[in-house]
Amino acid sequence: MAAAGEVLSVVDLAHDGRGIGRIGGKAVFVGGALPGEEVRIGARRRRARFDEAPLLEVVKPSASRVEPPCRAFGRCGGCALQHLAPAAQVAAREAELFAQLARIGKVGPATRLAPLTGPTLGYRRRARLGIRYLPRERRAIVGFRGRDSGAIAPLTDCPVLAPPATELPGHLATLVASLDAARHITQAEVAVTDAVTVLALRALEPLGAADRTRLAAFAGQHGVEFWLDPGAGRSPAPLTGPGTALRYALPEFGLTLEFGPADFVQVNAAVNERMVARTVELLAPGPGDAVLDLFAGLGNFTLPIARRAGSVLGVDVEAGLVAKGRANAERNGLTNVRFATADLARDPAHEPWARTAFTLALLDPPRTGALEVLPLIGRGRPRRVVYISCHPGTLARDAGLLVHQHQFRLVAAGVMDMFPHTAHLESIAVFEPVR
């Protein structure tokens, strides 16, 4: 361990939100430090390629440093950048995206798209809160995992959660502590819609009548609806009755999509609407186009595209999401949409649906990227490909392959501020074939 009290000049921001400086030519990562600052650090923990150190004091603050809006910032691992002004967060994301494209993919966009932004607080309509009962203290804690450990950092409220969930963590902790089955409650999936806020509790043991009564009373008092999630791959079910259907709207396209409490949907409603609109604008589908939507989920992009295109084929690995996609298409009166289930983590060349000709393509892969489907895109030669990314490294890798192996060019790219105050980076890129 190196001695504490060293002063470090911070020159960059790491992908996880920590500041980076150098001592003796070796990188030092410091949580809570920002580029342009001079900070005093604690004892360095030496690693082979870099060092890590705690922040003791900000000697010279950055002009972009702000007061974090959450009292738990620094302990809670849900946010990493609340001390950085929102505009500076977006600029840092842009710098990271274009640096990764250049370093990993050896590519750069012909056009840099203006960033898509939205509200920076009260935006998160989906979240998974950890829950732990402390029997000796006869209390429960509810929150996200801590920044420096896997332990749950207790919250009384969370300013990034969409209302009315903002104030729920502390109330939920009190409720869990009152339950006979408190030690068997491990997490809560939060889903906020215009019509209802659902809390899907992971209950590893069945709840008794008294606990169900307590949940019902809490639901009435706080205007929420409880679902129970038994885990082990089984779907959550409403505490009572059929439950309220969870839906979100895409008003520009006259669509309403239905989803379940455990289903993946984009957490930021405002940015999602803008992202969908930009994607359709960039794809520019017309009545003569056949569009291939890979990693389609329950139709977040598939259905809006279908409003403009001749036909759309949505493909996803999750059979449950594909079923919901079909139901959403039928519910919205769309007859030019097909869905298929396929493992997109391998080349789908031999899948029957992959023989369908397409003129446009959309890729919206998980963090692992779209590596295995790139040959299909290369063979299909669509006139435009839009790629939605939640990991700049895999986007950069795939962009390099599309450009250097499959003869596409990177027409445009930009960031989307889907997760303000966090280290997550969402981006969008557009490719066209080299003719």
Secondary structure in CASP SS format (residue, H / E / C, confidence):
PFRMAT SS
TARGET T0000
AUTHOR 0000-0000-0000
METHOD secondary structure of the structure
MODEL  1
M C 1.00
A C 1.00
A C 1.00
A C 1.00
G C 1.00
E E 1.00
V E 1.00
L E 1.00
S E 1.00
V E 1.00
V E 1.00
D E 1.00
L E 1.00
A C 1.00
H C 1.00
D C 1.00
G C 1.00
R C 1.00
G E 1.00
I E 1.00
G E 1.00
R E 1.00
I E 1.00
G C 1.00
G C 1.00
K E 1.00
A E 1.00
V E 1.00
F E 1.00
V E 1.00
G C 1.00
G C 1.00
A C 1.00
L C 1.00
P C 1.00
G C 1.00
E C 1.00
E E 1.00
V E 1.00
R E 1.00
I E 1.00
G C 1.00
A C 1.00
R C 1.00
R E 1.00
R E 1.00
R C 1.00
A C 1.00
R C 1.00
F E 1.00
D E 1.00
E E 1.00
A E 1.00
P C 1.00
L E 1.00
L E 1.00
E E 1.00
V E 1.00
V E 1.00
K E 1.00
P C 1.00
S C 1.00
A C 1.00
S C 1.00
R E 1.00
V C 1.00
E C 1.00
P C 1.00
P C 1.00
C C 1.00
R C 1.00
A C 1.00
F E 1.00
G C 1.00
R C 1.00
C E 1.00
G C 1.00
G C 1.00
C C 1.00
A C 1.00
L C 1.00
Q C 1.00
H C 1.00
L E 1.00
A C 1.00
P H 1.00
A H 1.00
A H 1.00
Q H 1.00
V H 1.00
A H 1.00
A H 1.00
R H 1.00
E H 1.00
A H 1.00
E H 1.00
L H 1.00
F H 1.00
A H 1.00
Q H 1.00
L H 1.00
A H 1.00
R H 1.00
I H 1.00
G H 1.00
K C 1.00
V C 1.00
G C 1.00
P C 1.00
A C 1.00
T E 1.00
R E 1.00
L C 1.00
A C 1.00
P C 1.00
L E 1.00
T C 1.00
G C 1.00
P C 1.00
T C 1.00
L C 1.00
G C 1.00
Y C 1.00
R E 1.00
R C 1.00
R E 1.00
A E 1.00
R E 1.00
L E 1.00
G E 1.00
I E 1.00
R E 1.00
Y E 1.00
L E 1.00
P C 1.00
R C 1.00
E C 1.00
R C 1.00
R E 1.00
A E 1.00
I E 1.00
V E 1.00
G E 1.00
F E 1.00
R E 1.00
G E 1.00
R C 1.00
D C 1.00
S C 1.00
G C 1.00
A C 1.00
I E 1.00
A E 1.00
P E 1.00
L C 1.00
T C 1.00
D C 1.00
C C 1.00
P C 1.00
V C 1.00
L E 1.00
A C 1.00
P C 1.00
P C 1.00
A H 1.00
T H 1.00
E H 1.00
L H 1.00
P H 1.00
G H 1.00
H H 1.00
L H 1.00
A H 1.00
T H 1.00
L H 1.00
V H 1.00
A H 1.00
S H 1.00
L C 1.00
D C 1.00
A C 1.00
A H 1.00
R H 1.00
H H 1.00
I E 1.00
T E 1.00
Q E 1.00
A E 1.00
E E 1.00
V E 1.00
A E 1.00
V E 1.00
T C 1.00
D C 1.00
A C 1.00
V C 1.00
T E 1.00
V E 1.00
L E 1.00
A E 1.00
L E 1.00
R E 1.00
A E 1.00
L C 1.00
E C 1.00
P C 1.00
L C 1.00
G C 1.00
A H 1.00
A H 1.00
D H 1.00
R H 1.00
T H 1.00
R H 1.00
L H 1.00
A H 1.00
A H 1.00
F H 1.00
A H 1.00
G H 1.00
Q H 1.00
H H 1.00
G C 1.00
V C 1.00
E E 1.00
F E 1.00
W E 1.00
L E 1.00
D E 1.00
P C 1.00
G C 1.00
A C 1.00
G C 1.00
R C 1.00
S C 1.00
P C 1.00
A E 1.00
P E 1.00
L C 1.00
T C 1.00
G C 1.00
P C 1.00
G C 1.00
T C 1.00
A C 1.00
L E 1.00
R E 1.00
Y E 1.00
A E 1.00
L E 1.00
P H 1.00
E H 1.00
F H 1.00
G C 1.00
L E 1.00
T E 1.00
L E 1.00
E E 1.00
F E 1.00
G C 1.00
P C 1.00
A C 1.00
D C 1.00
F C 1.00
V C 1.00
Q C 1.00
V C 1.00
N E 1.00
A H 1.00
A H 1.00
V H 1.00
N H 1.00
E H 1.00
R H 1.00
M H 1.00
V H 1.00
A H 1.00
R H 1.00
T H 1.00
V H 1.00
E H 1.00
L H 1.00
L H 1.00
A C 1.00
P C 1.00
G C 1.00
P C 1.00
G C 1.00
D C 1.00
A E 1.00
V E 1.00
L E 1.00
D E 1.00
L E 1.00
F C 1.00
A C 1.00
G C 1.00
L C 1.00
G C 1.00
N C 1.00
F C 1.00
T H 1.00
L H 1.00
P H 1.00
I H 1.00
A H 1.00
R C 1.00
R C 1.00
A C 1.00
G C 1.00
S E 1.00
V E 1.00
L E 1.00
G E 1.00
V E 1.00
D E 1.00
V C 1.00
E C 1.00
A H 1.00
G H 1.00
L H 1.00
V H 1.00
A H 1.00
K H 1.00
G H 1.00
R H 1.00
A H 1.00
N H 1.00
A H 1.00
E H 1.00
R H 1.00
N C 1.00
G C 1.00
L C 1.00
T C 1.00
N C 1.00
V E 1.00
R E 1.00
F E 1.00
A E 1.00
T E 1.00
A C 1.00
D C 1.00
L C 1.00
A C 1.00
R C 1.00
D C 1.00
P C 1.00
A C 1.00
H C 1.00
E C 1.00
P H 1.00
W H 1.00
A H 1.00
R H 1.00
T C 1.00
A C 1.00
F C 1.00
T C 1.00
L E 1.00
A E 1.00
L E 1.00
L E 1.00
D C 1.00
P C 1.00
P C 1.00
R C 1.00
T C 1.00
G C 1.00
A C 1.00
L H 1.00
E H 1.00
V H 1.00
L H 1.00
P H 1.00
L H 1.00
I H 1.00
G H 1.00
R H 1.00
G H 1.00
R C 1.00
P C 1.00
R C 1.00
R E 1.00
V E 1.00
V E 1.00
Y E 1.00
I E 1.00
S E 1.00
C C 1.00
H C 1.00
P H 1.00
G H 1.00
T H 1.00
L H 1.00
A H 1.00
R H 1.00
D H 1.00
A H 1.00
G H 1.00
L H 1.00
L H 1.00
V H 1.00
H H 1.00
Q C 1.00
H C 1.00
Q C 1.00
F E 1.00
R E 1.00
L E 1.00
V E 1.00
A E 1.00
A E 1.00
G E 1.00
V E 1.00
M E 1.00
D C 1.00
M C 1.00
F C 1.00
P C 1.00
H C 1.00
T C 1.00
A C 1.00
H C 1.00
L C 1.00
E E 1.00
S E 1.00
I E 1.00
A E 1.00
V E 1.00
F E 1.00
E E 1.00
P E 1.00
V C 1.00
R C 1.00
END
